[in-house]
Amino acid sequence: MSSLAGHAKITRAALAMLAADGRVAGSVLDPARVTARVLSRDILDLLTLGHWRDPAQCRHFMRRFDGQGGREAYDEAVAWIRSRAAGAARVLARHGAPSQALGDALHAVQDSFAPGHAEREAANGPFPGAIRRIRRYAGADKAGHAEGDAAWRGSGRTLRRRPPRGAGLVRPAAADRRGGCHRRRSRP
């Protein structure tokens, strides 16, 4: 499971950047409501035992327990993020309020940066490192999960500035022998 404090910190920092940008109405993306939606993903999966079931792994940017490869896990997690983000956009357009779909999408993107969930290459300027390997919440990967989440939470890493448009925040790197992604994608 990921760190609730880490998710709250990252969400608040990102929303503060959006508010400072001036193009997003602060009342639409109320920090308390959005943060609650992001945190509730972990809480919901804890209550429903989703953290220990294959279908929920993409919600936390992790590989399933059934031997799923890294590329398939990446594709599944990105599809989850895209579908939830699209649903969130529809709800915002209709009702002007953040939905659980927004929290789900943000939660998965945030988990993709936690060392307990994914290993990344070194950052390249304003671009985060590409994903080298997606972890599984089992076996040797699980043994370091809590430490990876603690390192992520305590790293002090938050968004300091807005990434350039088209920055590939979630992108795979070349394969590694331990279940990494199979091919590298170029930035859009």
Summary of the structure (lengths in Angstrom):
residues: 188
radius of gyration: 15.9
end to end distance: 30.8
largest distance: 46.8
contacts: 587
relative contact order: 0.16
helix: 52%
strand: 7%
